């Protein structure tokens, strides 16, 4: 299985710019995606087909995001 995790405090942006924590979107995901309850980690089940996922908010210009 291959997966990604969004670390807490993944962006050095000021709090007024970063209004919501960066998480995965709970509903905008493919059928092959398994997400943890905190919406911070996703894994692909069996194939790359239908294994797309999105964040819960737009990523700001120059915002640093790490995918493991």
C-alpha positions, 0 to 999 in steps of 0.5 A, spaced: 500 500 500 502 506 498 499 512 502 500 520 504 500 523 510 499 531 511 503 533 517 501 538 523 503 545 522 505 543 515 505 551 513 509 557 515 504 562 513 501 567 518 495 564 522 490 570 519 492 567 512 491 559 513 484 559 516 483 552 516 488 546 517 490 543 511 487 536 511 484 531 505 477 532 503 472 527 506 468 526 500 472 528 494 476 522 493 476 516 489 473 509 490 480 506 491 482 511 497 482 509 504 482 515 509 483 515 517 478 519 521 482 525 522 482 526 515 490 527 515 492 520 512 490 516 506 492 510 502 491 507 495 487 500 496 489 496 490 490 500 484 492 507 481 485 507 478 480 511 482 485 513 487 485 520 486 484 525 493 484 532 494 485 537 500 479 540 504 482 547 501 486 551 496 493 551 497 496 558 498 501 560 493 508 559 496 505 555 501 509 549 503 506 542 503 510 535 505 507 529 502 510 522 505 
